[in-house]
């Protein structure tokens, strides 16, 4: 089950929604199961890496889910599909993401502790969670 959090800028009124968690499509599964399905749910570069790893290793497991990241330089929030590939508990691949504004590496954030962030539109530190608009999804 996943959650969707809505953030709204107190200054300009911009609103955005951020997903976190697993659902019917994006969820942990054996790599073979993902590659056999018709749906290609991940970024094309991630999909290419997964195919290469499947050729080199057997019985790999993919842990995939939406996670919320924050740029440590800009303070802007992003939700991304995080993909980690395991071989007997050892990490073979982990997604890495960069900020679209400044290209800094994004850091995983704890949305429950985050009080405010930078609005991607007006660039002010007035982007706050709207508790009334939290949604559970699957």
KAGIKA-V292672 format. One line per field, one symbol per residue. phi: phi as a letter, one per 20 degrees, with the letter a starting at -180 (. if undefined). psi: psi as a letter, one per 20 degrees, with the letter a starting at -180 (. if undefined). burial: # if it has 24 or more other C-alpha atoms within 12 Angstrom, else .. Layout:
phi = ???
psi = ???
burial = ???
This chain:
phi = .cccdddcefednfcbdcebodbfeeafafggfffefffdedggffgffffffffecdlecddcafcddcffeeneebdceeccddclnefdbcfcccffedmfffdfceffefebbeffeemdececfdgfdfcecb
psi = qrqpppqpphgiipqqppqpaqahgorprqhggghiqhpnirqhhggggggghhhhqqlqppoqrpqpqppighjqqqpqoppppqolipphppqqqqpigijqpqppqohhiograppigikqlkoqpnhikpqpr.
burial = ..#######.....########...######..##.....##...##.###.##.....############..#############......#.#.###......####.#....#####.....#####........
